[in-house]
Amino acid sequence: MACSMPFAIISPGSTEEVSAIMKVCRKRRIPVTAYSGATSLEGLFDANGGGICIDLGRMDKKVTK
């Protein structure tokens, strides 16, 4: 099985940005693959069906309320 490449990689810095991205993707029916930390045991992620990749690497702060 061949891996698919995302057509864009987005690096949000807040939950608000993630929410805005997801709203657009849902409305336009764009597939989303989340990526965080490069700890996949399989080696790489597969952006099933193209779409975008959300790189959560910038969201490295612990938030407490």
C-alpha positions in Angstrom: 0.0 0.0 0.0 1.4 3.4 -1.0 1.5 6.3 1.4 -0.4 9.4 0.6 1.1 12.9 1.0 -0.9 15.7 2.5 -1.3 18.8 0.3 -0.6 21.1 3.2 1.0 21.0 6.7 -0.4 23.4 9.2 1.2 24.1 12.6 -1.3 25.7 14.9 -0.2 27.3 18.2 -3.4 27.2 20.2 -6.6 25.2 20.6 -8.5 28.1 19.0 -6.4 27.8 15.9 -7.0 24.0 15.8 -10.7 24.6 16.2 -10.8 27.1 13.3 -8.8 24.8 11.0 -11.1 21.9 11.8 -14.2 23.9 11.1 -12.9 24.8 7.6 -11.9 21.2 6.9 -15.3 19.9 8.1 -17.2 22.4 5.9 -15.1 21.6 2.9 -14.8 17.8 3.6 -11.0 17.9 3.7 -9.4 14.9 5.4 -7.2 15.7 8.4 -4.3 13.8 9.8 -2.9 14.9 13.2 0.9 14.6 13.8 2.6 15.1 17.1 6.0 14.2 18.4 7.2 11.7 15.7 6.8 8.8 18.0 4.9 6.5 15.6 6.1 2.9 16.0 5.3 2.2 12.3 7.8 4.9 11.2 5.6 7.4 9.4 2.1 8.6 9.3 -0.1 8.1 6.3 -2.2 11.1 5.2 -5.1 8.8 4.1 -6.8 10.4 1.1 -4.5 13.4 0.9 -5.9 16.3 2.8 -3.9 18.2 5.3 -1.6 17.4 8.2 -2.0 19.3 11.5 1.4 19.3 13.2 0.8 19.8 16.9 4.5 20.2 17.7 4.1 23.9 18.6 1.4 23.1 21.2 4.0 22.0 23.9 2.7 24.0 26.8 0.8 22.4 29.7 -2.4 24.2 30.3 -4.2 24.1 33.6 -7.4 25.8 34.5 
